[in-house]
């Protein structure tokens, strides 16, 4: 009985080894792309944003990975068979980061490809690290799978350690909405911005400012508190400011930037975004717009949003953030309707005059014929 169990175990081990043979992960590297927050661009902090990762289980990805950053894995996969051995079909790589998205996994996979014996292929797999991620170490599983012409499966897998770090102070502007972004006769718009604490410390003196000397906008919210605890809700970590903008008629047509400034301790500028308001003369309305423009802002005017990486949010009629689709429509104006009506009326008059002239001509010709008789 023991001999049978030993033989069965040996067969399973041999089978698992044969599955791994022929397909191998031979190289892994990671590159980190950081958020475009203003403080990231001006501070002189040296970060390690790329790393070559040893291809062995439990290797650490030695790069500085922060909340909201993008991590791209470059994976080299090789068909280690030689000579007349079969090609491998439908080969693809997959990366899974365990429990990183509020307890859920993130996973992405590459497109599939074929590999001849002795050949290799490099693939890129990109992840966006959640902004509200907890600092800590997460398991990253990299795998490769394929099969030969006989449907025999081949696979390889590596378990890595991915560490997410948090800065002590890290507040960012995560969303900006200007609705509409193009105005003409009705010179009203609404500006909304959302800020988020992605750092490890709670912030009690943040300030959010909307400023534009061009159109006379100057509005500051001070003493904003943003929680930082991993147990805190999204509402406790974020703050939203909305301002209704009435542009004076004295402001000339053109492009007018509005600065959205986020201050730490109400002094240090930590982040900045710019929303551009386009003002057109009342008579220069043209072909532009968004069908779901905000009520009271003129049908057809365009809403513009700046949103986080990988997001696809737009707005609804109340100017709230939601999933949506940008729909371009033609804006009709009273001037264009008047011109069209005038053209139609003029054409009708020409036809009537021509008809009367033809009738008069025929009548005169008939009377002339009678006189001759």
N, C-alpha and C positions, 0 to 999 in steps of 0.2 A: 504493500500500500504506500509506504514511504517513497519507494522507487517511482511509482506512478506519479505521485505529487511532485517529486523532484523533476521528472521529465516534463510534466505539464508546465511547471514554473520556468524551466529552461526554454521551452518553446515560446512562452509569452515574452521572455526577455529577448530572445533572438528576433522575434517578430517586431518588437518595439525598436530594436537597433536597426533593423532593415528599413523601417519606416523613416528613420532619421537620416539614414545614409542617402546621399545623392542631393540633398538640399541643405544648405548651411547659411547661417547669418555670419558674415565674415568681417563686417565693419559697421560701427554705429557712431554717429556724431549728433550733437544737439546744438541748435542756435536759438537764442532768445532775442525777441524783438519787443522793446518796451513801449509803454503808453506814451502818447505825445503831450503829457502834462508839461506845463511851462517850467516848473521847477526841475524837471528831468533835463530840459534842454540847456539850462543855464548853470546848473550846479556842476562843480568839478569833482565828481565822484567816479572813481574807476570801478566799473563792474565787469565781471567775467561773463560775457554774453555768449560764449561758445565753448564747447568741450568735445574732445574725442573720448568716447566711452569704451572702457575695456569690455570685450565680448565674453563676459563670464557672469554667472549668476551672482546677484547681490552687489553688483558694481554700482557706485554712486555717480549720478550725473553731476559733474563738478562745474555747475554754472549757477549764476545768481538769478533765480526764478522768483518773480514778484507777482502779486495779484494783478490780474488784468493783462499780463504780458502774453505774447504768443510764443509758443515753443515749437520749433520745426525739427523733427527727427529725420535724418538722412540715413537710410539703411541699405547696405550692400548685401545682396542675396546671390549665392553662387550654386550652380549645378555642378557638384563635385564628381559626377560620373565622367568617365573617359571613354574614348574609342567609339565602339558601336553600340554603346548603351543608349537607352531611349531618351528623346527629348522630354522635358517636363512641361506640361500644359497648364494653363490657368493658374499660374503662380501669382500670389499676392501677399503683401505684408499687412499686418494689423498691429495697432498699438492700443492698449487699454490702460488707463490710469484709474486705479481702484479708489472708490469712496471720496473722490476729490470735489464732487459737485453736490455739496450738502448731503453727503452720504451716498450719492449715486456715482456710478462709473461714467467716465468719458471714454469713448472708443471711436477710432477712425481707421479706415483701411485704404490701401492704394488700389489703383486699377490693376487688373490682372494682365499677365504677359506670359510669353513662352521662353524657355531657356534650353538651349542646346547643351550637350555635355561639354564641360570646361568653360562655359560662358557665365558671366555675372551681369546683374542689373542693379542700378541704384534708384531708390524711390524716396520721395519726400512725403512725410505725413505731418500735418500741422494741427496744433491744438491752441485754443484760447483758454488760458487759465482763468477760472471765475474770479470776479472782482471781490466777492465776499468769502473767498476761500480762507480756511483756518491755516495758520502757519503750522508746518510739520512735515513729516516725511511720508510719502505715498509710494505704493508699489506701481511700477510701470512695467507691463508685460508686453514684450515685442515678439511676435510670432510670424512665421512664414509657412505657407501651405501650397501644395501643388499635387499633380498626379501625372502618371505616364499614360501611354496609349491603352494599357490594359486596366485603367482605372485604379491602379495601385496608388495609395495615398502616401505622400511624403510631407514631413513637417519638421520645423525647428522652432525652439522657443528659448527666450532669455528673460529672466526677471531682474529688473533694475530698481534702484531707489532714487526717487525724485523728491528733492527738498524744496518747499516753498517758504520763502522768507518774507517778513514784513518790516517795513521801515517804521521807525518810532512815530514820525509825523508824515502822513501821506494823505492829503485831501485833494480831490480832483473834481473838475467839472465833467460830469459824465453824460449830460444831455443838454442840448440847446434847441429851442424851437422859436422861430420867428414866423408869425402867421397873420397876414400874408407878408411875403418878402418883396412884393411889387405892388405899389399903390399909385393911384392917380387922383381922380376927383375926390374920393373918400379917403382922407389922409389919416386913417386909423389903423393900428396894428397891435398885436399882442406878443410880448416877448416872455418866454418861460425858460428857466434854467434849473437843472438839478445838480446838486453836489453830493459827493459820497466820501465817507471816511474809509480809506483802505489801509490805514496804518494800525499800529498796535496800541496807540494811546488814544484815549478819548480827547476830543477837542471842544473847548468851552468858549472860545473867543474867535470863531471864524466869522468872516464878513464877506458878503456877496454883493457886488456892485454892478449896476448897469450904467454905462456912461457913453455919451456921444455929444461932443460940443457942436457938431454940425446941426443936429436937430433938437438940441436943448434937453437931452435926457441926462439926469443925474439922480440915481436912486440907490441907496445902500441899506442892506439889512445887516445889523450887527448883533453881537453876542449870540451867535448861532451855536448850539450844542449838538455835537455828533458823537454818538456812542461808538465804541470800538470793540466791545466784548463779542466773542464768537457766539454767545447765546443771545445777543441782541437781534431784534427784528430788522428787516430792511428799512422800515419807516424810522427806526431809531438811529440808523447809520446814515440816512439821507435827509436832504432838505431841499424844498422846491420853492422858487420865487417866481411870481408872475407880475408883469407890469403892463398896463394898458397905455399905449403910446398915441398921443394926438399930435400930429406934426403941423406946425403953423403954416398957413398959406404963404407966408413970406419966405419959407425955405425953398430954394431953387431946385429944379429937377436935377437928377443925377444919382450917383451911388454914394450912400452915406453909411460908413461903418459904425456899428454899435459894439463897444467893448464890454465883454462879460469878464469881470475880474474877481478872483477868489483869493482872499487874504487869510494868512495864518496869524493869530494874535492881533488881527485887524491892522497889521503893519506889513508883514512880509508877503509879497505876491507869490502865491504858490501855483496858480494856474490861470490861464487866460484863453478865451476863445473870442472870435470876431464874427458877428452876424452882420451881413450887408443888406441894408434896406434900400431898394431901388425906387426912386420917386420919378414918375413920369408926368408930363404936362397933361392936363385934363383932356385935351383934344388929340393926344397921341396914343390913345388906347389902340392896341393891336391884337395880334394873335398870340395869346399867352394865357396861362392860367391853370388852375387846378379846380376840378369840378366840385370838390368838397371844401371849398373855401369857407372861412368862418362867416356866420351870419352877420350882416351889417358892414362887411368889409368889401363888398362888391363881388358879384359872381365872376369867377374866372381868375381871380388873383392867386398868386402862387405862395404856398407855404414851404418854408425850407427848414430842414432839421439837421443837426449834427448829432450823431448817435454813436454808441460804443462799438468796438470792433466786432464784426461778425453779426451784428444786429440788422434787422430789416424792418424797423418800426417806422410808421408814419403817424398821422394824427387823424382824429375824427373831427366832426364839425364844431365841437366845443374846444378844440385845441389840445386834447389830451393825447398822451402817448398810447398808441395801439398798433397792432399789425394792420397793414393796409397797402394800397396800391396807388401809385401816382398816375393820375389820369389827366391827360392834356386835352383841353377843349377850346373851341373858338369863342371869343368874346364878341358879341354883337353890341354896337353902340347906337344911340339915337341918331348920330350924324350919318352913320352908314345906312340906316334904315331910310332916312330922308332922301339921301342921294339915290337909292334904289327906286323909291317911289317916284321921284322926279323923272328918272330915266323912263320908267314905264308910262307915265302920263304923257311925256313928250313924244314917245313913239306912237301912242294912240292918237294924238292930235295930228301927227304927220299923215297917218293912214286915213283919217277922216277927211283932211284937206285934199289929199290925192284923189279920194273917191268922189268928192264933190266936183273937183275939176274935170274928172272923166265923164261924170254925168252931164255937166254943162256942155262939154265938147260934143258929146253924142247928140244932145238936144239941138244945138246950133246946126249941126250937120244935117239933121233930119228936116229942120225948118228951111234950110237952103235948098234941099231937094224938092220940097213942095212948091217953092216960089218958081223954080225952073219949069215945073209942069204948068 
